[in-house]
């Protein structure tokens, strides 16, 4: 279940990165 939590964290970080540092 830790792997699922890690995936959730990665997804959230990915969304935040697109919001604050969107790729051109």
Secondary structure, DSSP 8 states (H G I E B T S, - for coil): -HHHHHHHHHHHHHHHHHHHS---
